[in-house]
Amino acid sequence: MTKGSKEKYTDKQKRKADHIKETYLEQDVSEKEAEKIAWATVNKKSGGGKKSGSERAHKSDS
């Protein structure tokens, strides 16, 4: 998998990023910047790509 690949994201995360990107494009933000913001938002809200069951259960257990 190459750097920047979105293979590890769920379909829901991809749809969310697309929606965020479209919102920024409507506000005349460049495509590159809109995509950057969209994926940063998805990562912040969900913690990144797909998670196995045990990793999802308790985010900060330490």
VMD Tcl script that builds the backbone (N, CA, C; Angstrom):
set m [mol new atoms 186]
animate dup $m
set s [atomselect $m all]
$s set {name element resname resid chain x y z} {
  {N N MET 1 A 0.848 -1.171 0.000}
  {CA C MET 1 A 0.000 0.000 0.000}
  {C C MET 1 A 0.898 1.240 0.000}
  {N N THR 2 A 0.591 2.155 -0.867}
  {CA C THR 2 A 1.395 3.367 -0.995}
  {C C THR 2 A 0.955 4.420 0.017}
  {N N LYS 3 A 1.834 5.373 0.251}
  {CA C LYS 3 A 1.508 6.470 1.156}
  {C C LYS 3 A 0.317 7.238 0.593}
  {N N GLY 4 A -0.649 7.512 1.441}
  {CA C GLY 4 A -1.826 8.246 1.002}
  {C C GLY 4 A -2.933 7.350 0.482}
  {N N SER 5 A -2.706 6.038 0.481}
  {CA C SER 5 A -3.726 5.102 0.015}
  {C C SER 5 A -4.903 5.095 0.984}
  {N N LYS 6 A -6.088 4.995 0.459}
  {CA C LYS 6 A -7.288 5.010 1.291}
  {C C LYS 6 A -7.907 3.607 1.405}
  {N N GLU 7 A -7.131 2.557 1.109}
  {CA C GLU 7 A -7.633 1.184 1.145}
  {C C GLU 7 A -8.109 0.761 2.523}
  {N N LYS 8 A -7.484 1.249 3.561}
  {CA C LYS 8 A -7.792 0.811 4.922}
  {C C LYS 8 A -8.995 1.514 5.544}
  {N N TYR 9 A -9.664 2.354 4.800}
  {CA C TYR 9 A -10.817 3.067 5.329}
  {C C TYR 9 A -12.101 2.324 4.980}
  {N N THR 10 A -13.087 2.425 5.860}
  {CA C THR 10 A -14.383 1.807 5.593}
  {C C THR 10 A -15.131 2.634 4.546}
  {N N ASP 11 A -16.156 2.032 3.965}
  {CA C ASP 11 A -16.976 2.764 2.990}
  {C C ASP 11 A -17.620 3.986 3.634}
  {N N LYS 12 A -18.030 3.847 4.885}
  {CA C LYS 12 A -18.654 4.963 5.592}
  {C C LYS 12 A -17.666 6.117 5.759}
  {N N GLN 13 A -16.403 5.802 6.099}
  {CA C GLN 13 A -15.394 6.837 6.252}
  {C C GLN 13 A -15.120 7.523 4.913}
  {N N LYS 14 A -15.107 6.759 3.834}
  {CA C LYS 14 A -14.874 7.322 2.503}
  {C C LYS 14 A -16.019 8.247 2.100}
  {N N ARG 15 A -17.263 7.824 2.378}
  {CA C ARG 15 A -18.423 8.668 2.056}
  {C C ARG 15 A -18.392 9.966 2.862}
  {N N LYS 16 A -18.012 9.849 4.137}
  {CA C LYS 16 A -17.950 11.029 4.996}
  {C C LYS 16 A -16.903 12.013 4.467}
  {N N ALA 17 A -15.746 11.491 4.060}
  {CA C ALA 17 A -14.692 12.347 3.516}
  {C C ALA 17 A -15.159 13.025 2.228}
  {N N ASP 18 A -15.858 12.279 1.369}
  {CA C ASP 18 A -16.374 12.861 0.125}
  {C C ASP 18 A -17.355 13.988 0.415}
  {N N HIS 19 A -18.219 13.780 1.385}
  {CA C HIS 19 A -19.207 14.799 1.740}
  {C C HIS 19 A -18.517 16.066 2.270}
  {N N ILE 20 A -17.541 15.877 3.156}
  {CA C ILE 20 A -16.812 17.019 3.701}
  {C C ILE 20 A -16.089 17.756 2.584}
  {N N LYS 21 A -15.450 17.008 1.693}
  {CA C LYS 21 A -14.718 17.601 0.569}
  {C C LYS 21 A -15.651 18.434 -0.306}
  {N N GLU 22 A -16.821 17.898 -0.632}
  {CA C GLU 22 A -17.789 18.620 -1.457}
  {C C GLU 22 A -18.221 19.921 -0.790}
  {N N THR 23 A -18.402 19.885 0.517}
  {CA C THR 23 A -18.792 21.082 1.257}
  {C C THR 23 A -17.733 22.173 1.115}
  {N N TYR 24 A -16.468 21.785 1.243}
  {CA C TYR 24 A -15.388 22.770 1.107}
  {C C TYR 24 A -15.254 23.264 -0.329}
  {N N LEU 25 A -15.480 22.396 -1.305}
  {CA C LEU 25 A -15.402 22.813 -2.709}
  {C C LEU 25 A -16.475 23.860 -3.019}
  {N N GLU 26 A -17.637 23.709 -2.397}
  {CA C GLU 26 A -18.710 24.691 -2.583}
  {C C GLU 26 A -18.315 26.055 -2.010}
  {N N GLN 27 A -17.365 26.056 -1.083}
  {CA C GLN 27 A -16.902 27.300 -0.464}
  {C C GLN 27 A -15.646 27.827 -1.165}
  {N N ASP 28 A -15.403 27.355 -2.384}
  {CA C ASP 28 A -14.277 27.795 -3.224}
  {C C ASP 28 A -12.899 27.499 -2.641}
  {N N VAL 29 A -12.784 26.399 -1.904}
  {CA C VAL 29 A -11.487 25.920 -1.435}
  {C C VAL 29 A -10.933 25.040 -2.545}
  {N N SER 30 A -9.615 25.056 -2.761}
  {CA C SER 30 A -9.030 24.243 -3.827}
  {C C SER 30 A -9.287 22.760 -3.564}
  {N N GLU 31 A -9.311 21.979 -4.637}
  {CA C GLU 31 A -9.589 20.539 -4.524}
  {C C GLU 31 A -8.580 19.849 -3.606}
  {N N LYS 32 A -7.320 20.174 -3.772}
  {CA C LYS 32 A -6.262 19.551 -2.968}
  {C C LYS 32 A -6.444 19.872 -1.486}
  {N N GLU 33 A -6.717 21.123 -1.177}
  {CA C GLU 33 A -6.908 21.543 0.215}
  {C C GLU 33 A -8.181 20.949 0.798}
  {N N ALA 34 A -9.248 20.890 0.000}
  {CA C ALA 34 A -10.511 20.324 0.470}
  {C C ALA 34 A -10.342 18.849 0.830}
  {N N GLU 35 A -9.605 18.114 0.004}
  {CA C GLU 35 A -9.379 16.691 0.278}
  {C C GLU 35 A -8.526 16.520 1.535}
  {N N LYS 36 A -7.529 17.348 1.684}
  {CA C LYS 36 A -6.655 17.303 2.857}
  {C C LYS 36 A -7.460 17.536 4.141}
  {N N ILE 37 A -8.306 18.543 4.120}
  {CA C ILE 37 A -9.136 18.863 5.284}
  {C C ILE 37 A -10.119 17.727 5.560}
  {N N ALA 38 A -10.714 17.180 4.502}
  {CA C ALA 38 A -11.706 16.119 4.657}
  {C C ALA 38 A -11.105 14.899 5.350}
  {N N TRP 39 A -9.953 14.441 4.886}
  {CA C TRP 39 A -9.341 13.250 5.480}
  {C C TRP 39 A -8.813 13.532 6.883}
  {N N ALA 40 A -8.333 14.742 7.124}
  {CA C ALA 40 A -7.897 15.096 8.474}
  {C C ALA 40 A -9.079 15.049 9.438}
  {N N THR 41 A -10.232 15.509 8.977}
  {CA C THR 41 A -11.441 15.483 9.798}
  {C C THR 41 A -11.877 14.051 10.088}
  {N N VAL 42 A -11.884 13.208 9.062}
  {CA C VAL 42 A -12.256 11.799 9.243}
  {C C VAL 42 A -11.295 11.133 10.224}
  {N N ASN 43 A -10.005 11.386 10.066}
  {CA C ASN 43 A -9.016 10.788 10.964}
  {C C ASN 43 A -9.201 11.250 12.400}
  {N N LYS 44 A -9.498 12.518 12.575}
  {CA C LYS 44 A -9.678 13.049 13.928}
  {C C LYS 44 A -10.898 12.431 14.593}
  {N N LYS 45 A -11.994 12.308 13.836}
  {CA C LYS 45 A -13.243 11.805 14.409}
  {C C LYS 45 A -13.224 10.301 14.635}
  {N N SER 46 A -12.556 9.541 13.744}
  {CA C SER 46 A -12.620 8.084 13.841}
  {C C SER 46 A -11.295 7.427 14.207}
  {N N GLY 47 A -10.222 8.193 14.242}
  {CA C GLY 47 A -8.933 7.621 14.614}
  {C C GLY 47 A -8.204 6.945 13.470}
  {N N GLY 48 A -8.631 7.146 12.245}
  {CA C GLY 48 A -7.934 6.579 11.088}
  {C C GLY 48 A -8.720 5.488 10.398}
  {N N GLY 49 A -8.003 4.562 9.765}
  {CA C GLY 49 A -8.626 3.497 8.970}
  {C C GLY 49 A -9.351 2.467 9.811}
  {N N LYS 50 A -9.668 1.331 9.193}
  {CA C LYS 50 A -10.407 0.262 9.854}
  {C C LYS 50 A -9.701 -0.176 11.126}
  {N N LYS 51 A -10.487 -0.548 12.107}
  {CA C LYS 51 A -9.952 -1.038 13.366}
  {C C LYS 51 A -10.492 -2.436 13.621}
  {N N SER 52 A -9.665 -3.283 14.226}
  {CA C SER 52 A -10.168 -4.596 14.618}
  {C C SER 52 A -11.054 -4.405 15.842}
  {N N GLY 53 A -11.834 -5.391 16.164}
  {CA C GLY 53 A -12.778 -5.276 17.264}
  {C C GLY 53 A -12.160 -4.861 18.578}
  {N N SER 54 A -11.015 -5.456 18.950}
  {CA C SER 54 A -10.415 -5.142 20.235}
  {C C SER 54 A -9.850 -3.725 20.283}
  {N N GLU 55 A -9.366 -3.228 19.176}
  {CA C GLU 55 A -8.821 -1.871 19.151}
  {C C GLU 55 A -9.922 -0.825 19.270}
  {N N ARG 56 A -11.098 -1.131 18.753}
  {CA C ARG 56 A -12.207 -0.191 18.776}
  {C C ARG 56 A -12.866 -0.107 20.144}
  {N N ALA 57 A -12.851 -1.204 20.879}
  {CA C ALA 57 A -13.642 -1.312 22.100}
  {C C ALA 57 A -13.327 -0.229 23.116}
  {N N HIS 58 A -12.079 -0.027 23.420}
  {CA C HIS 58 A -11.695 0.947 24.439}
  {C C HIS 58 A -10.543 1.782 23.894}
  {N N LYS 59 A -10.869 3.003 23.527}
  {CA C LYS 59 A -9.884 3.873 22.867}
  {C C LYS 59 A -8.706 4.189 23.787}
  {N N SER 60 A -8.968 4.574 25.012}
  {CA C SER 60 A -7.866 4.880 25.945}
  {C C SER 60 A -8.072 4.080 27.212}
  {N N ASP 61 A -7.522 2.888 27.240}
  {CA C ASP 61 A -7.706 1.969 28.353}
  {C C ASP 61 A -6.531 2.021 29.321}
  {N N SER 62 A -5.491 2.792 29.006}
  {CA C SER 62 A -4.298 2.790 29.852}
  {C C SER 62 A -4.327 3.780 30.962}
}
mol reanalyze $m
mol bondsrecalc $m
mol representation Tube
mol addrep $m
